[in-house]
Amino acid sequence: MRNSVEFVLYGPYALFTDPLTKMGGEKLSYQIPTYQSLKGIIESVYWKPTIIYYIDEVRIMNPIRMESKGIRPINYGGGNTLANYTYLREVKYEVKAHFEFNPHRPDLAADRNEHKHHNILKRSLEMGGRRDIFLGTRECQAYVEPVTFGEAPGHYDDYDETHFGTMVHGLNYPDETGKNMLEVRLWNPVMKNGIVRFERPEDCKNIRPIKKMQAKHFDETNVDFELNADE
């Protein structure tokens, strides 16, 4: 696919938090990563508001295992409390993604250089990303490397279909939708032979509003287009 990259993502722990478990201060991870978490990871590798990343597929390489830990998070009012967080253990994923130019960013049309962004993305991926990589939460540090998707054997290659129920797909931000509203998308993922194929955000039908929000405007006063063109 045009402007695509393939990479492996791995770490000792992951916590893709099911929001239903946050009510009492506890956290329980989804069994697989969400679209939004993988999008955030590739944005940590390389990101510009000119482009939008689309996660096409994720391949679950290791067995899905959970581990609970007693955690002492800091209270907002000071002091500590005791909570149980349930993490995924020894995770490894292969991810296939691509980018497209953001049609809701006409203010950044001067930065729509496809060749430049793709090459910077590939170089950043080879270096392990421009920012820290983590799996769902800050304490779950991870690593990324380029890979050929589907080449290495995976644990679920012969598992046919596995259903995971209703999960968070991702968030609709105003600068990516053109609407002054932050929304959350829900969907029902299915893993076939270890691979989850994601719906595009605009194809998700189950959408809930969160709050009103406006996109930040970019122009020559806060963006140096000449610097970006030579990057």
N, C-alpha and C positions, 0 to 999 in steps of 0.2 A: 504494500500500500504506500501511496505517496507520503513523504515526510514521516515515515514510520521508524520506530526503534524497537528493539527487543532487548530485554535485560533480565537478569536474575536478581532476586531480592531475598536476603536471608538475615537471620538474627536469632539469638537465644530465646527471646520472648517477644510476644506481640499482644496488644490489647486493643482490639477493634470494638469499642464499647457499645453494647446494646443499650440505647438510651432508657429503656424501661427499668434497668437495674440501677440507675443513678438516683432514684427517689430517696432511698435511705442511706446514701453515701457509699453503698457497695458498688462494685463494678464487675460485670461479667462480659467476656469477649464473645463476639460472634465467632462462628466456626471458620469463616472465610473472610478475607478482607473486603471492605466496601469499595465501591467505585470511587467515592470521594477520597478515601484514604490513599488509594493508589494514585489518584490524580495529584494529591498533595505531595506524594513522594517524587513523582516525576517533575513537579514544579520546584522541588528542592534541588533537583539536578540542574535544571535551567528553566527560567521563567521570564517572560515579558508580557505585559498586558495586551500586546498586539496579537498574541496567539491564544488559542484555547486547545488544551489537550483533551483527547478522547481515548479512553481505555477500551481497547477492543476485546482482549481476552486475558484471563489469568489462569495459570496452570498450577494446581496444588501438587507440589513435589513430594512433601514429607507427610507421614501420617498425622491426622488431626488429634493432638493430645492437649489436655488441659492441666493446669497446675494452679492451686490456690495458695495465696500468701497472706499473712497477717500484715497489714500496712498501718502506719500511724500518720495519716495526712494532717496537715495544718488546718485548723479551723479559721474561718474568716475573722472571727472575733478574737483570735489568739489562742494559743495552746494547741494540744493535739487531741485526736480522737482515734478510735480503733475501728478498722474496717477490713473486710476480706475482699481482695481482688483476685479474680480468676483469669489467668493468662493462658494464651496459647504457648506451647513449648516447642523449641527447636523447629522454627518455621522456615520454609523455603518456597519461593514462588517464582515462576517465569511469567513475565508480563509482556504483552504486545500492545503498543500504543502509537498514536500519531497525532499531529497537530494540524489545525486549520486556522486561518486568519479570523479574528473576531469581527463579525459584521456589525456589531454594535459599538465599534470603536473607530468611527470615521476620523476622529481627532488624531489617530495614530496611523493614518493611511501612509504617511511618508516612511514608516518603519516596516512596511510589508515587503520584506526581502526574504523570499522563501529559502533560497540557497544559503544565505547567511545564517538564519536561525537554525536550519537543519544541521549545518556543520558545527555550529557552536554547541548544539544539543549533543551531538555524537562525541565531541571532544570532552565535554563536561561529564558525560556518562563514563568515558574511559578513565577519567580521573576520580570517579567515585562520587561525583556531585559537587555542586557549589556550596550547598549548605548541609548541615547535619541531616542524616537520614534516620528516621525512627518509625516504628511500626505501630501506629495508632496513638501512642502516648509518648511523652518525652523520655521516660525512663527505659523505653524499649529501643535501644540503639540498634541500627541495622546497616547493611552494606549493599551496594549495587554494583553490578558489573555487566558489560555487554555479553550477550549469549545468543545462540541460534535457537529460537523457540521450537520446542518439541524434539530436540535432538537427544537429550539425556533421558534415561528412563525415570518414570515417576511412580509413586506408590499406588495411585488410583487409575493407572492407565487402562485397566480392564474391569472397572467398577460399574460400567454402564451409567445409570442415572441415580443421582442423589439430590433430594429436594431439601431446602433449608428454610422454608416458610417465608413469612413476610420480613423483609429487612430494609434498612435505610439504604437507598441507592446513592444519594448525594444531595447537594444543596444547589439551588438556583440563585445565583447572585445577580444583582441588577445590571452589572456591566457585561454579563453574558446572556441576558434575556431581553434587555431593553425595557423591563418593567421595574418600577420603583418598589419592589417587594422582595424580601428574602423568603424563599420557600424550601421545603424539604420534599424530596422524592422518595417514594417507597416502591418496592418491587418484590418479586418472588423468584429468586435465582435457582437455577438447576445446574448441577455439575454433571457433565457427560464425559466419561473416561478421563476424569481428572481436570477437565477444562470447563471454566465458566465463561460464557460469552455474554458480554454486557450489552444491554439496551443503550442506545444513545439517549442522552438526557431528554431531548424533545419527544422521544417515543414513550417515555414513562407516563402512564395515565393517572396514577395515584399520587396526587400532589396536594400538600397542605401548606397554607400560608403561615409564616412565623411573625414577621413584623415588617413595617415599612422601612425602606432603606434606599439611599440614592448612590449612584456610582460616582466615583471621583473623576473629575475632568482633567485631561492632559492636553497641554499645548506647548508652544515654544517657551513659555515662562517657567515650566517645571520639567521639560524634557529637552535634552541636547540631542537632536536628531543627527547632527554631524558626527558626534561621538558614537552613537549607536550604529551608524552606517559603516564605520571603520572597525567595529569591534571584532 
